[in-house]
Amino acid sequence: MQIQSGGLAPLSAVTIDAPARLHLGFLDPNGSLGRAFGSVGLTIDERGTRVTMRLADAMRVEATRSDAERVRVERYVETLRAAWDGPAVSVDVQRAPRAHTGLGSGTQLALAIGTAYARLAGRSPGSAEIARMLGRGTRSGIGTLGFDHGGFLVDGGPAQGHGPAGEAHTEAPPLLFRQPFPDAWRILLVDDTTREGLHGEAEKRGLASLAPFPQALAAHVCHLVLLRILPGIAESDFDAFADGITEMQQTIGEYFAPVQGGVFSSPTVAAALEAVATRQTAGIGQTSWGPTGFAFVRSAEEASGALAIAQEATRGRPGVACSIVTGRNRGATLRAVDLQQCGIGAP
């Protein structure tokens, strides 16, 4: 269920499970058709983030995967505590994907921390408000919408607005389309653990260096999404979906190639996915800046074959991790000491 506005009875301990997501591409990175970005994405059933937070006598971070993650958690809690005059808490990040791999780890961590802290403080902000407070979701809404709803999603890109004092601000991207991901379909993930995707200042410099995305390409991507990918999902037409995903990814990958080193940021991931696509029907591409790549396949049996092909294609190359996941058709979940587990989004 969606967390409603208004005050809530504070809890003493809460666990949030937030899903990882695949970012499948932007509709129009430069707004050549009048509105920038717009995103396509999918939440998945593995690589998620789990955060447990408890009321405490002093601020403590019990466990994180890295020092950088610890600093980020501390900053998030300090921001929320100052904004809401909230309590001290202890935080335990029990599970999180490797950072900067295209799985949305930063946004999911922020939303999990923000949602948990809100419940301990007796607050009930929406996910978009939490994302704005913690500096997430400024280009893509897939992470926030995936946290709330799960499934296969398309957002409309951020809109520019003005507050009551006339100051400019960015509105959260609206949800344009949500459809459950077909139960039978599977996703092969291939991660090059020797690399990280672009992030931080390098990402900003990379985006600034790119030529404008041509209007004709934006129109082409929008056409693929509207008349190939979305009907494919709605009608469980795998061939249409896979063809649309591969062509959209190729178009967008060629645009970003000058700053990420190719259509795929990892040549090893590219080799694995191209091997799969030559042997069976698959929708291949890279999530966000990578290095994680994906291949959509139509069944568990075909997923086993794709996994074997990818492993053979990358044999002898260090740091390659291959796995099979399914789509996740629900958003984050919340468990509390005096509350039965419930969803934080549409089922």
Residue pairs with C-beta under 8 A, 6 or more apart in sequence:
1 342
1 343
1 344
1 345
2 126
2 148
2 344
2 345
2 346
3 115
3 118
3 124
3 125
3 126
3 344
4 124
5 124
5 126
6 124
7 122
7 123
7 124
8 119
8 122
8 123
8 124
9 122
10 119
10 120
10 121
10 122
11 119
11 120
11 336
11 337
11 338
11 339
12 54
12 55
12 120
12 337
12 338
13 52
13 53
13 54
13 55
13 120
13 336
13 337
14 52
14 53
14 116
14 119
14 120
14 334
14 335
14 336
14 337
15 50
15 51
15 52
15 53
15 94
15 116
15 334
15 335
15 336
16 49
16 50
16 51
16 53
16 111
16 112
16 115
16 116
16 332
16 333
16 334
16 344
17 48
17 49
17 50
17 112
17 332
17 333
17 335
18 48
18 49
18 50
18 51
18 108
18 109
18 111
18 112
18 147
18 332
19 43
19 44
19 45
19 48
19 108
19 146
19 147
19 150
19 328
19 330
19 331
19 332
20 43
20 44
20 46
20 47
20 48
20 49
20 97
20 103
20 104
20 105
20 108
21 41
21 42
21 43
21 44
21 103
21 104
21 108
21 142
21 143
21 146
21 287
22 41
22 42
22 43
22 44
22 102
22 103
22 187
22 287
22 294
23 39
23 40
23 41
23 102
23 104
23 140
23 142
23 287
23 288
24 39
24 40
24 41
24 42
24 245
24 248
24 249
24 285
24 287
25 39
25 40
25 221
25 248
25 249
25 252
25 285
26 37
26 38
26 39
26 139
26 140
26 221
26 252
27 37
27 38
27 39
27 40
27 154
27 157
27 218
27 221
27 222
27 225
28 35
28 36
28 37
28 38
28 157
28 213
28 218
28 221
28 222
29 36
29 37
29 207
29 210
29 213
29 252
29 255
30 36
30 212
30 213
30 218
31 37
31 157
32 212
32 213
32 214
32 215
32 218
33 215
33 218
33 219
33 222
35 156
35 157
35 159
36 139
36 157
36 158
37 139
37 140
37 157
37 158
37 173
38 154
38 155
38 156
38 157
38 173
38 176
39 139
39 140
39 141
39 142
39 153
39 154
39 155
39 157
39 173
40 142
40 153
40 154
40 225
40 229
40 248
41 140
41 142
41 143
41 145
41 146
41 152
41 153
41 154
41 155
42 146
42 151
42 152
42 153
42 181
42 187
42 327
43 146
43 150
43 151
43 153
43 327
43 328
43 329
43 331
44 187
44 325
44 326
44 327
44 328
45 325
45 326
45 327
45 328
46 323
46 325
47 97
47 103
47 189
47 325
48 95
48 97
48 108
49 93
49 95
49 96
49 97
49 105
49 108
49 109
49 112
50 93
50 94
50 95
50 96
50 112
51 91
51 92
51 93
51 94
51 109
51 112
51 113
51 116
52 91
52 92
52 94
52 116
53 89
53 90
53 91
53 92
53 113
53 116
53 117
53 120
54 89
54 90
54 120
55 87
55 88
55 89
55 120
56 87
56 88
56 89
56 90
57 88
58 88
59 74
59 77
59 78
59 81
59 88
59 89
59 90
60 89
60 90
60 91
61 70
61 73
61 74
61 90
61 91
61 92
61 93
62 90
62 91
62 92
63 92
63 93
63 94
64 70
64 73
64 93
64 96
65 93
65 96
65 98
65 99
66 99
68 99
69 93
69 96
69 99
69 109
72 106
72 109
73 91
73 93
73 109
73 113
76 109
76 110
76 113
76 114
76 117
76 134
77 89
77 91
77 113
77 117
79 133
79 134
80 86
80 113
80 114
80 117
80 118
80 121
80 133
80 134
81 87
81 88
81 117
83 133
84 117
84 118
84 121
84 123
86 117
86 120
86 121
86 123
87 120
87 121
89 117
89 120
91 113
91 116
93 109
96 105
96 108
96 109
97 103
97 105
98 105
98 191
98 193
99 105
99 106
99 196
99 199
100 196
100 197
100 198
100 199
100 289
101 191
101 196
101 197
101 290
101 291
101 292
102 197
102 286
102 287
102 288
102 289
102 290
102 291
102 292
103 287
103 292
104 142
104 143
104 146
104 288
106 136
107 131
107 136
107 137
107 143
107 144
107 147
108 143
108 147
108 332
110 130
110 131
110 134
110 135
110 136
111 127
111 130
111 131
111 136
111 143
111 144
111 147
111 332
112 332
113 134
114 125
114 127
114 130
114 131
114 133
114 134
115 127
115 130
115 332
115 334
115 344
117 123
118 124
118 125
118 130
119 334
119 336
125 133
127 144
127 147
127 148
127 344
128 137
128 144
128 172
131 137
131 143
131 144
131 172
132 172
136 143
136 144
137 143
137 144
137 172
137 173
138 158
138 170
139 157
139 158
140 155
140 173
141 155
141 156
141 157
141 158
141 172
141 173
141 174
141 175
142 153
142 155
144 172
144 173
145 153
145 155
145 173
145 175
145 178
146 153
146 331
147 331
147 332
147 344
147 345
148 331
148 332
148 344
148 345
148 346
149 175
149 178
149 330
149 331
149 345
149 346
150 328
150 329
150 330
150 331
150 345
150 346
151 178
151 179
151 180
151 181
151 327
151 328
151 329
151 330
151 346
152 177
152 178
152 179
152 180
152 181
152 233
152 327
153 175
153 177
153 178
154 175
154 176
154 177
154 178
154 225
154 230
155 173
155 174
155 175
155 176
156 173
156 174
156 175
156 176
157 173
158 170
158 171
158 172
158 173
159 170
159 171
159 173
159 174
160 168
160 169
160 170
160 171
161 168
161 169
161 170
161 171
162 168
162 169
163 169
177 230
178 346
179 230
179 233
179 234
180 327
180 329
181 233
181 326
181 327
181 328
181 329
182 233
182 236
182 238
182 327
183 326
184 236
184 298
184 299
184 300
185 238
185 296
185 297
185 298
185 299
185 326
185 327
186 296
186 297
186 298
186 299
186 300
186 302
186 303
186 324
186 325
186 326
187 294
187 295
187 296
187 297
187 303
187 324
187 325
187 326
187 327
188 273
188 276
188 282
188 294
188 295
188 297
188 303
188 306
188 307
188 310
188 322
188 323
188 324
189 292
189 293
189 294
189 321
189 322
189 323
189 324
189 325
190 269
190 272
190 273
190 292
190 293
190 294
190 295
190 310
190 314
190 320
190 321
190 322
191 269
191 291
191 292
191 293
191 320
191 321
191 322
192 266
192 268
192 269
192 290
192 291
192 292
192 319
192 320
193 319
193 320
193 321
194 318
194 319
195 265
195 266
195 290
195 291
196 291
197 260
197 265
197 288
197 289
197 290
197 291
197 292
198 206
198 259
198 260
198 265
198 289
199 289
203 289
206 256
206 259
206 260
207 259
209 258
209 259
210 255
210 256
210 258
210 259
213 255
217 251
217 255
220 251
221 248
221 251
221 252
224 244
224 247
224 248
224 251
225 244
225 248
228 240
228 241
228 243
228 244
228 247
229 240
229 241
229 244
229 245
229 248
231 237
231 240
232 238
232 239
232 240
232 241
232 242
232 244
233 241
238 281
238 296
238 298
239 281
241 283
241 296
242 281
242 282
242 283
242 296
242 298
243 283
244 283
245 283
245 284
245 285
245 296
246 277
246 282
246 283
246 284
246 285
248 285
249 263
249 283
249 284
249 285
249 286
250 263
250 285
253 262
253 263
253 264
253 285
253 286
254 263
256 289
257 263
260 289
260 290
262 270
263 270
263 286
264 270
264 273
264 286
264 290
264 291
264 293
265 286
265 289
265 290
265 291
266 290
266 291
266 293
268 314
268 317
268 319
268 320
269 286
269 290
269 291
269 292
269 293
269 320
270 293
271 313
271 314
272 293
272 309
272 310
272 313
272 314
272 320
272 322
273 282
273 284
273 285
273 293
273 294
273 295
273 310
274 284
275 309
275 310
275 312
275 313
276 282
276 284
276 295
276 297
276 306
276 309
276 310
276 313
277 284
277 295
279 305
279 309
280 297
280 302
280 305
280 306
280 309
281 297
281 298
282 295
282 296
282 297
282 306
283 295
283 296
284 293
284 294
284 295
284 296
285 293
285 294
286 292
286 293
286 294
287 293
287 294
295 306
295 310
297 303
297 305
297 306
300 324
303 324
304 324
306 324
307 322
307 323
307 324
310 322
311 322
314 320
314 322
329 347
330 343
330 345
330 346
330 347
331 343
331 344
331 345
331 346
332 343
332 344
332 345
333 341
333 342
333 343
333 344
334 341
334 342
334 343
334 344
335 341
